Amino acid sequence: MLQAANSLNSLMIWKTRRGTLDLTRRGQMMGILNVTPDSFSDGGRHWGAERALGHARLMIGEGAALIDIGGESTRPGAAPVSALDEIQRTVPVVSALRAEWDGLISIDTSKAAVAEAALAAGADIVNDVTGLRGDPAMAEVCAASGCGVVVMHMRGEPQTMQAAPQYADVVAEVREFFAKRMEALTRIGIHPEALCFDPGIGFGKALHHNLALLRAVGDLSPAGRPLLLGVSRKSFIGTLLGTNDLALRDWPTVAITSKAREQGVMLHRVHAVRPNLEAMRMTEAILGKS
């Protein structure tokens, strides 16, 4: 369990192409860099390599240890884009950022061709919303490269995933999915320590499913493996607040980050890096983990 990995006698290591990230005592922030025209929160705002690079620098300055670069929106109802378009959007940004920064770069894609191109340009991690199931070549690309891998749980696909999702027990089903994916992916050659898991908050889940997963978030991932939590500005926050104003979702995101860190979640994928990082560091200080 993730809680066990927070003890002084247990290590939580995430292997990437750029070495290992030690998450035993201190959590880290993954900054979201969408180079798309239609992402739900910031679509078009970081369009183009120069704008994207500038925003990456801002997030790094605020304390992001990882930057997650995505060229295809996965918001509910989003239309797919071609691998070529996705490569043209993301690879120049990966290359430019790698030329000036030694931190961890993640490519947010479910296409093996995009992952391969981004890894060749200097990415260290593949973050796949399909859990490496959407493209049959993805697992082989990840295994051959030795990259870090984020395996996310998603019911359905972005175009249809929010059409009345049903679970008998969402916590048990997500936990079982992670265990099965870990077994399958390690069997084909991905190192166990290269795997990280994401419960996919908002991906094929209704409000009550999201809340159930957040209550159990410290006990979802296979033993010793880190969990990446992505709740930043998501629609369930607006539903609970009774507002569609995205600007009002940042501080509730911070609250979730702090609570989840208390439960043992060490990686957080966010838009607003500094307030989430500061909340996490305060939580760690109170827990005696700093």
DAPEJO-V308339 format. One record per residue. N is the residue number from 1. RES is the residue in one letter. OMEGA is omega in degrees with one decimal (* if undefined). BURIAL is I if it has 16 or more other ideal C-beta (glycine too) atoms within 10 Angstrom, else O. Layout:
[[N RES OMEGA BURIAL] [N RES OMEGA BURIAL]]
This chain:
[[1 M -179.8 O] [2 L 179.4 I] [3 Q -178.8 O] [4 A -178.2 O] [5 A 179.3 I] [6 N 179.9 I] [7 S -178.2 O] [8 L -174.7 O] [9 N -177.0 O] [10 S -178.7 O] [11 L 170.9 O] [12 M -176.0 I] [13 I 174.4 O] [14 W -179.5 I] [15 K 174.1 I] [16 T 178.7 I] [17 R -177.4 I] [18 R -179.1 I] [19 G -175.5 O] [20 T 175.3 O] [21 L -179.0 I] [22 D -178.2 O] [23 L -175.1 I] [24 T -174.6 O] [25 R -176.1 I] [26 R 176.7 O] [27 G -178.8 I] [28 Q 178.4 I] [29 M 170.8 I] [30 M 179.7 I] [31 G -177.9 I] [32 I 177.8 I] [33 L -179.8 I] [34 N 176.3 I] [35 V -176.9 I] [36 T 176.0 I] [37 P -167.6 O] [38 D 175.7 O] [39 S -169.2 I] [40 F -173.6 I] [41 S -171.8 I] [42 D -178.5 I] [43 G 179.6 I] [44 G -175.7 O] [45 R -178.5 O] [46 H -178.1 I] [47 W -179.3 O] [48 G -172.5 O] [49 A -176.5 I] [50 E 177.2 O] [51 R -178.9 O] [52 A -179.8 I] [53 L 178.0 I] [54 G 179.4 O] [55 H 175.3 I] [56 A 178.6 I] [57 R 178.5 O] [58 L -178.6 O] [59 M 176.7 I] [60 I 177.3 I] [61 G 178.6 O] [62 E 174.1 I] [63 G 178.6 I] [64 A 175.6 I] [65 A 179.9 I] [66 L 173.3 I] [67 I -177.8 I] [68 D -173.4 I] [69 I -178.3 I] [70 G -178.9 I] [71 G 177.6 I] [72 E 179.4 I] [73 S 175.5 I] [74 T 176.1 I] [75 R 178.6 I] [76 P 179.2 I] [77 G -177.2 O] [78 A 177.5 I] [79 A 178.7 O] [80 P 174.2 O] [81 V -178.4 I] [82 S 176.7 O] [83 A -179.8 I] [84 L 177.9 O] [85 D -178.8 O] [86 E 177.2 I] [87 I -179.0 I] [88 Q 178.7 O] [89 R -168.5 I] [90 T -171.3 I] [91 V 175.9 I] [92 P 179.1 I] [93 V 176.4 I] [94 V -177.8 I] [95 S -178.8 I] [96 A 179.7 I] [97 L 179.0 I] [98 R -178.2 I] [99 A -175.5 O] [100 E -174.4 O] [101 W -177.8 O] [102 D 178.7 O] [103 G -174.6 I] [104 L 178.9 I] [105 I 179.2 I] [106 S 173.3 I] [107 I -178.2 I] [108 D -176.5 I] [109 T 173.5 I] [110 S -178.5 I] [111 K -177.9 I] [112 A -179.1 I] [113 A 178.4 I] [114 V 178.7 I] [115 A -178.4 I] [116 E 179.1 I] [117 A 179.9 I] [118 A 177.4 I] [119 L 177.6 I] [120 A -179.8 O] [121 A 175.7 I] [122 G 177.2 I] [123 A -175.9 I] [124 D -170.4 I] [125 I 170.8 I] [126 V -179.9 I] [127 N -170.7 I] [128 D -178.0 I] [129 V 179.1 I] [130 T -177.9 I] [131 G -177.7 I] [132 L 176.5 I] [133 R -174.0 O] [134 G -179.5 O] [135 D -175.8 I] [136 P -179.9 O] [137 A -172.9 O] [138 M -177.6 I] [139 A 179.5 I] [140 E 177.5 I] [141 V -179.0 I] [142 C -179.5 I] [143 A -177.1 I] [144 A -176.0 O] [145 S -174.7 I] [146 G -177.8 O] [147 C 167.4 I] [148 G -174.9 I] [149 V 171.3 I] [150 V -179.5 I] [151 V -178.0 I] [152 M 174.2 I] [153 H 175.3 I] [154 M 173.6 I] [155 R -179.1 I] [156 G 179.2 O] [157 E -172.6 I] [158 P -177.2 I] [159 Q -171.5 O] [160 T -166.5 O] [161 M -178.1 I] [162 Q 179.0 I] [163 A 176.0 O] [164 A 178.2 O] [165 P -177.3 I] [166 Q 174.7 O] [167 Y 170.2 I] [168 A 178.1 O] [169 D -172.0 O] [170 V -179.7 I] [171 V 179.8 I] [172 A -177.7 O] [173 E 177.7 O] [174 V 179.2 I] [175 R 179.3 I] [176 E 177.7 O] [177 F 179.6 I] [178 F -179.1 I] [179 A 180.0 O] [180 K 179.1 O] [181 R 178.5 I] [182 M 179.1 I] [183 E -176.8 O] [184 A -175.5 O] [185 L 176.4 I] [186 T 178.8 O] [187 R -179.1 O] [188 I 170.5 O] [189 G 175.1 O] [190 I -177.2 I] [191 H 180.0 O] [192 P -178.4 O] [193 E 175.4 I] [194 A -173.8 I] [195 L 173.5 I] [196 C -173.4 I] [197 F -177.2 I] [198 D -177.3 I] [199 P 175.7 I] [200 G 176.7 I] [201 I 179.2 I] [202 G 179.7 I] [203 F -177.9 I] [204 G 178.7 I] [205 K 171.4 I] [206 A -177.3 I] [207 L -176.7 O] [208 H 175.2 O] [209 H 178.8 I] [210 N -178.8 I] [211 L 178.0 O] [212 A 178.6 I] [213 L 179.1 I] [214 L 176.7 I] [215 R -175.5 O] [216 A -167.0 I] [217 V 179.4 I] [218 G -174.7 I] [219 D -179.5 O] [220 L -170.1 I] [221 S 174.3 I] [222 P -172.5 I] [223 A 174.4 O] [224 G -178.5 O] [225 R -178.6 I] [226 P 173.8 I] [227 L 172.0 I] [228 L -178.7 I] [229 L 177.9 I] [230 G 178.8 I] [231 V -168.7 I] [232 S 173.9 I] [233 R -174.3 I] [234 K -169.3 I] [235 S -179.9 I] [236 F 175.6 I] [237 I 177.3 I] [238 G 178.1 I] [239 T 180.0 O] [240 L -179.4 O] [241 L -177.5 O] [242 G -179.0 O] [243 T 174.2 O] [244 N -177.6 O] [245 D -177.9 O] [246 L -178.7 I] [247 A -179.1 O] [248 L -177.6 O] [249 R -176.2 I] [250 D -177.3 I] [251 W 170.3 O] [252 P 175.0 I] [253 T 178.3 I] [254 V 179.3 I] [255 A 179.1 O] [256 I 178.0 I] [257 T -178.8 I] [258 S 180.0 I] [259 K -178.7 I] [260 A 176.4 I] [261 R 176.1 I] [262 E 179.4 I] [263 Q 175.1 I] [264 G 179.2 I] [265 V -170.8 I] [266 M -179.0 I] [267 L -175.9 I] [268 H -179.5 I] [269 R -168.9 I] [270 V 171.6 I] [271 H -177.4 I] [272 A -170.6 I] [273 V -169.9 I] [274 R -177.8 I] [275 P 178.1 O] [276 N 178.5 I] [277 L -179.9 I] [278 E 177.7 O] [279 A 179.4 I] [280 M 179.9 I] [281 R 175.9 I] [282 M 177.1 O] [283 T 178.7 I] [284 E 177.9 I] [285 A 179.3 O] [286 I 178.9 O] [287 L -176.5 O] [288 G -176.4 O] [289 K -174.5 I] [290 S * O]]
